[in-house]
Amino acid sequence: MSIALRGLLTGAALMLCAAADAGETTIDVELNQAKIIKLSRPADTIVVGNPLIADASVQDATTIVLTGKGFGQTNLVVLAEDGTPIVDQRVSVSRDSASTVRIYRRAQIQTLYCAPYCESAFKSPAEGGSDADMAQSQ
């Protein structure tokens, strides 16, 4: 095998590995928080797999604001005007565990936000539903 062909095949293999790695990345968003996504080129179509988990709003043609609405995973697909994908990534929405404390008393669940003093935290409908589901399973 010639050196040029070996170099071409190695480059192609590296590009496939990079493409596979790019497909495996996850956008992590905290519940009730927003994350800015900058695009490499203007978007035409934006799709969120499950809008109960995350919501995407358009700031401008190359900026999307992704907001965590409920717990779980979904995906974000952004297409250019010609239909080629700009973004096709998994979105994972979770709770900010660094500054919250959850207290379980039998079927009751209380969430406290502690920074620096602990106070009752706001509960989104998703959190209320999650707590109710956990209480029923106990």
C-alpha positions as CSV (number, residue, x, y, z in Angstrom):
1,M,0.0,0.0,0.0
2,S,1.4,3.4,-0.9
3,I,2.1,6.0,1.7
4,A,-0.4,8.4,0.1
5,L,-3.2,5.8,0.2
6,R,-2.3,4.9,3.8
7,G,-2.5,8.6,4.7
8,L,-5.8,9.0,2.9
9,L,-7.3,6.0,4.7
10,T,-6.0,7.2,8.1
11,G,-7.5,10.6,7.5
12,A,-10.8,9.1,6.5
13,A,-10.8,6.9,9.7
14,L,-10.1,9.9,11.9
15,M,-12.9,11.8,10.3
16,L,-15.3,8.9,10.9
17,C,-14.2,8.7,14.6
18,A,-14.7,12.5,15.0
19,A,-18.1,12.2,13.4
20,A,-19.0,9.4,15.7
21,D,-17.8,11.3,18.8
22,A,-19.7,14.4,17.7
23,G,-22.9,12.3,17.5
24,E,-22.4,11.0,21.1
25,T,-22.1,14.4,22.8
26,T,-24.8,15.5,25.2
27,I,-26.0,19.0,26.0
28,D,-26.5,19.1,29.8
29,V,-29.1,21.6,31.0
30,E,-30.3,22.1,34.5
31,L,-34.0,22.2,35.3
32,N,-35.5,25.7,35.1
33,Q,-32.2,27.0,33.6
34,A,-31.3,28.2,30.1
35,K,-28.2,27.5,28.0
36,I,-27.1,29.4,25.0
37,I,-26.2,27.3,21.9
38,K,-24.1,29.1,19.2
39,L,-24.4,27.7,15.8
40,S,-21.7,27.5,13.1
41,R,-24.2,28.7,10.4
42,P,-27.7,30.1,10.2
43,A,-30.6,27.7,11.2
44,D,-33.8,27.2,9.3
45,T,-35.6,24.5,11.3
46,I,-35.3,23.6,15.0
47,V,-36.9,20.5,16.5
48,V,-36.9,19.4,20.1
49,G,-37.9,15.7,20.4
50,N,-39.9,16.1,23.6
51,P,-40.9,19.7,24.4
52,L,-42.0,18.7,27.9
53,I,-38.3,18.1,28.7
54,A,-36.6,21.0,26.9
55,D,-37.7,24.0,24.9
56,A,-35.7,25.9,22.3
57,S,-36.2,29.5,21.4
58,V,-34.5,31.4,18.6
59,Q,-32.5,34.5,19.6
60,D,-31.2,35.1,16.1
61,A,-30.2,32.9,13.1
62,T,-27.1,31.5,14.8
63,T,-28.2,31.6,18.5
64,I,-30.6,29.2,20.3
65,V,-31.6,29.4,23.9
66,L,-32.3,25.9,25.3
67,T,-34.3,25.7,28.5
68,G,-34.7,22.7,30.8
69,K,-38.5,22.1,31.4
70,G,-38.6,18.6,32.8
71,F,-36.4,15.7,33.9
72,G,-35.0,13.3,31.4
73,Q,-33.5,13.1,28.0
74,T,-34.6,14.3,24.6
75,N,-32.8,15.5,21.5
76,L,-32.2,18.7,19.6
77,V,-32.1,18.8,15.8
78,V,-31.2,22.0,14.0
79,L,-31.3,22.1,10.2
80,A,-29.8,24.6,7.7
81,E,-31.9,26.0,4.9
82,D,-30.8,23.3,2.5
83,G,-31.8,20.6,5.0
84,T,-28.4,19.6,6.2
85,P,-28.0,19.0,10.0
86,I,-26.1,21.7,11.9
87,V,-26.9,20.1,15.3
88,D,-28.2,16.6,16.2
89,Q,-27.5,16.1,19.9
90,R,-29.0,14.5,22.9
91,V,-30.2,16.9,25.6
92,S,-30.1,15.8,29.2
93,V,-32.1,17.8,31.8
94,S,-31.3,17.3,35.5
95,R,-31.6,19.0,38.9
96,D,-28.9,21.3,40.3
97,S,-27.8,19.0,43.1
98,A,-25.0,21.2,44.3
99,S,-27.2,23.7,46.0
100,T,-30.4,21.7,46.8
101,V,-31.3,19.3,49.5
102,R,-34.2,16.8,49.3
103,I,-35.8,15.6,52.5
104,Y,-37.8,12.4,52.3
105,R,-40.4,11.8,55.1
106,R,-42.3,8.7,54.2
107,A,-44.4,9.8,51.2
108,Q,-43.6,13.5,51.6
109,I,-40.7,15.0,49.6
110,Q,-39.4,18.5,50.4
111,T,-36.8,20.3,48.3
112,L,-34.7,23.0,49.9
113,Y,-32.5,25.5,48.1
114,C,-29.5,26.2,50.2
115,A,-27.3,29.2,49.3
116,P,-26.3,29.9,52.0
117,Y,-29.4,29.3,54.1
118,C,-31.9,26.6,53.3
119,E,-35.4,27.7,52.1
120,S,-38.2,26.0,50.3
121,A,-37.4,25.8,46.6
122,F,-39.7,26.7,43.7
123,K,-41.2,23.5,42.2
124,S,-42.0,23.4,38.5
125,P,-44.9,21.2,37.4
126,A,-42.3,18.6,36.3
127,E,-40.8,18.5,39.8
128,G,-44.2,18.3,41.4
129,G,-45.1,15.4,39.1
130,S,-41.8,13.6,39.8
131,D,-42.3,14.0,43.5
132,A,-45.9,12.7,43.3
133,D,-44.7,9.7,41.2
134,M,-42.0,8.9,43.8
135,A,-44.5,9.2,46.7
136,Q,-47.0,6.8,45.0
137,S,-44.3,4.2,44.4
138,Q,-43.3,4.1,48.1
